[in-house]
Amino acid sequence: MAQNVDIVSRQTWGAAAPRKKTTLKGTARRVIIHHTALPSCTGLTECKARVASIQRGHMNDRDFDDIGYNFLVGVDGTVFEGRGWGVAGAHAKGHNSDSLGIAFMGNFNNDTPNQDAISSVKRLLQGGVSQGFLHPGFVLLGHRDLGETECPGEKLYAALAQLRSTT
Ligand SMILES: [Zn+2]
């Protein structure tokens, strides 16, 4: 039985307070995988700074109420709380009210996602199911399945089968 993955809290990475918070309608039934299309990061110090800078960009430049994603993951598999469980994100226009958005930090058009990051996200999803935040029959999609975008990048898109498998 896999242990729940550790999640770096908003407080730990120094998140700004959200302007507004909208609760998801019931248990999330879809998980939408993104990449940030920004440089990747490794280690707590570098990734904390990166997550904080993504939040600033989303709130100041894109006028989101908070960082867009529910969770983010670094190259080494460290998971960061974005909006967190049970909160509607701003990551896939028209699809935010019943889904969770998870972003791999980096650009995966050419880079291959690290196994540690894949395995952390699997454990995060398993934890979400066991804690009742995520429907056991949830559907996992890449952002590009829902709109005109290359997100989450060719190589990460190709790895989504690994996230869907239960082993
Ligand atoms: Zn995306």
Residues whose N, C-alpha, C, O or C-beta is under 5 A from the ligand:
A	BS01	ZN	I33 H34 H35 H91 H143 C151
